[in-house]
Amino acid sequence: MNKAKIAVVGAGLMGHGIAQVFALAGHAVTITDTFAKNLETVQSRVAANLRDLGDDETAAERVTPRAELADAVRDADYVVEAVLENLPLKQKLFAEIERHVRPDTILASNTSVIPITAILGDLSKRERALGTHWWNPPYLVPLVEVIETQWTSPQVIAWTMDLHAAAGKKPAHVKKDVPGFIGNRLQHALWREAISLVENGICDAATVDAVIKASFGRRLAVLGPLENADMVGTDLTLAIHDTVLPAIENRPGSSPYLQELVANGKLGFKSGEGFRTWSAEQQAALRTKVMQHLKAMRDV
Ligand SMILES: NC(=O)c1ccc[n+]([C@@H]2O[C@H](COP(=O)([O-])OP(=O)(O)OC[C@H]3O[C@@H](n4cnc5c(N)ncnc54)[C@H](O)[C@@H]3O)[C@@H](O)[C@H]2O)c1
């Protein structure tokens, strides 16, 4: 089980990082991509990441590029798909994958937001299929959400949870295929209120971020909200909720403020302005800061 053969379909940002994690954990990994350049560079990208992290660079040799999908998945015990976020593409790909793998090979999709049920619902053996939602970069963010559909067998969930835990990840079982799974539901509940505070003139965007980073953001990596609620008392939590929840944002759709930013071409880093303005130097500095932080947190 620990040395299951892994196949990764898609050698882009996520695919090469997922391949890296499994290779470093000792698995033989095959990887395929329709874009030749991404396939040609995959081993060197993995090696560069490993070098940068101070990990065993020779693990990159366990990642074998394969030009043909059939060759990549034929011997695999586990296939994880990380191609573009496009439902028809993923559906077509899984139909093809199913033609080339063994009947017991487990099939996973790393979609960000497409329902797993929609991607895998047409498979002939749906009990061996599930979602695995990794976070970027896969070799630095520990969480992998393991998403069960109404068809996934409990054995497949258990095997996949064990596979990721043994590879050093922190798998979380998502028992229902709901939009946003767990992590993005929580993250975007916070973002909705963050945008609303700006939209309603309570503070500016920089202040929202400063408040979070200087307060509960400091604790979040070691103290989850429900641990925190127990720590302060469920009775106090109830009292706070009865006062605060009626006042906070609860609109079901996206914010008109956000819609206007997008309509005006204020797309964030890529246009130099979003909620705030960003010079190239500021963008680079923030990206570096995030990577340094994730590296420092790696063993926490
Ligand atoms: N980027 C993130 O932060 C993130 C996080 C979690 C999940 N995801 C999801 O992971 C998936 C991949 O995202 P990414 O950011 O790595 O994208 P990416 O564009 O970096 O990589 C996608 C790769 O898929 C390849 N591809 C396209 N069609 C293919 C096919 N038919 N067969 C094989 N390869 C094919 C492309 O050539 C490309 O190399 C998406 O579903 C995305 O939503 C992304």
The ligand as a Tripos MOL2 file, in Angstrom:
@<TRIPOS>MOLECULE
LIG
   44    48     1     0     0
SMALL
NO_CHARGES

@<TRIPOS>ATOM
      1 N1         -3.7490   26.3450   -8.7980 N.am      1 LIG1
      2 C1         -4.3060   26.1000   -7.6180 C.2       1 LIG1
      3 O1         -4.0690   26.8090   -6.6200 O.2       1 LIG1
      4 C2         -5.2240   24.9090   -7.4460 C.ar      1 LIG1
      5 C3         -5.5220   24.4530   -6.1570 C.ar      1 LIG1
      6 C4         -6.3280   23.3310   -6.0060 C.ar      1 LIG1
      7 C5         -6.8400   22.6980   -7.1220 C.ar      1 LIG1
      8 N2         -6.5520   23.1810   -8.3790 N.ar      1 LIG1
      9 C6         -7.1090   22.4640   -9.5430 C.3       1 LIG1
     10 O2         -6.1090   21.6060  -10.0760 O.3       1 LIG1
     11 C7         -6.3020   21.4710  -11.4790 C.3       1 LIG1
     12 C8         -5.0290   21.8900  -12.2000 C.3       1 LIG1
     13 O3         -4.7560   23.2450  -11.8860 O.3       1 LIG1
     14 P1         -3.3320   23.8980  -12.1570 P.3       1 LIG1
     15 O4         -3.3240   25.1680  -11.3910 O.co2     1 LIG1
     16 O5         -2.2660   22.8830  -11.9420 O.co2     1 LIG1
     17 O6         -3.4530   24.2270  -13.7250 O.3       1 LIG1
     18 P2         -2.2800   24.3420  -14.7980 P.3       1 LIG1
     19 O7         -2.8580   25.1160  -15.9330 O.co2     1 LIG1
     20 O8         -1.0180   24.8010  -14.1630 O.co2     1 LIG1
     21 O9         -2.0460   22.8290  -15.2620 O.3       1 LIG1
     22 C9         -2.9870   22.0980  -16.0000 C.3       1 LIG1
     23 C10        -2.2120   21.1600  -16.9090 C.3       1 LIG1
     24 O10        -3.1380   20.2640  -17.5520 O.3       1 LIG1
     25 C11        -2.6210   20.0180  -18.8350 C.3       1 LIG1
     26 N3         -3.6720   19.4190  -19.6730 N.ar      1 LIG1
     27 C12        -4.7020   20.0040  -20.2930 C.ar      1 LIG1
     28 N4         -5.4450   19.0830  -20.9350 N.ar      1 LIG1
     29 C13        -4.8670   17.8860  -20.7070 C.ar      1 LIG1
     30 C14        -5.1640   16.5460  -21.0790 C.ar      1 LIG1
     31 N5         -6.2270   16.2520  -21.8400 N.pl3     1 LIG1
     32 N6         -4.3530   15.5560  -20.6520 N.ar      1 LIG1
     33 C15        -3.2650   15.8290  -19.8840 C.ar      1 LIG1
     34 N7         -2.9310   17.0770  -19.5070 N.ar      1 LIG1
     35 C16        -3.7240   18.0850  -19.9090 C.ar      1 LIG1
     36 C17        -2.1350   21.3810  -19.3020 C.3       1 LIG1
     37 O11        -1.2650   21.2780  -20.4190 O.3       1 LIG1
     38 C18        -1.4460   21.8820  -18.0420 C.3       1 LIG1
     39 O12        -0.0790   21.5090  -17.9910 O.3       1 LIG1
     40 C19        -7.5180   22.3240  -11.8370 C.3       1 LIG1
     41 O13        -8.6770   21.5210  -11.8160 O.3       1 LIG1
     42 C20        -7.5420   23.3350  -10.7130 C.3       1 LIG1
     43 O14        -8.8130   23.8990  -10.5100 O.3       1 LIG1
     44 C21        -5.7440   24.2510   -8.5640 C.ar      1 LIG1
@<TRIPOS>BOND
     1     1     2 1
     2     2     3 2
     3     2     4 1
     4     4     5 ar
     5     4    44 ar
     6     5     6 ar
     7     6     7 ar
     8     7     8 ar
     9     8     9 1
    10     8    44 ar
    11     9    10 1
    12     9    42 1
    13    10    11 1
    14    11    12 1
    15    11    40 1
    16    12    13 1
    17    13    14 1
    18    14    15 2
    19    14    16 1
    20    14    17 1
    21    17    18 1
    22    18    19 2
    23    18    20 1
    24    18    21 1
    25    21    22 1
    26    22    23 1
    27    23    24 1
    28    23    38 1
    29    24    25 1
    30    25    26 1
    31    25    36 1
    32    26    27 ar
    33    26    35 ar
    34    27    28 ar
    35    28    29 ar
    36    29    30 ar
    37    29    35 ar
    38    30    31 1
    39    30    32 ar
    40    32    33 ar
    41    33    34 ar
    42    34    35 ar
    43    36    37 1
    44    36    38 1
    45    38    39 1
    46    40    41 1
    47    40    42 1
    48    42    43 1
@<TRIPOS>SUBSTRUCTURE
     1 LIG1         1 GROUP 0 **** ****
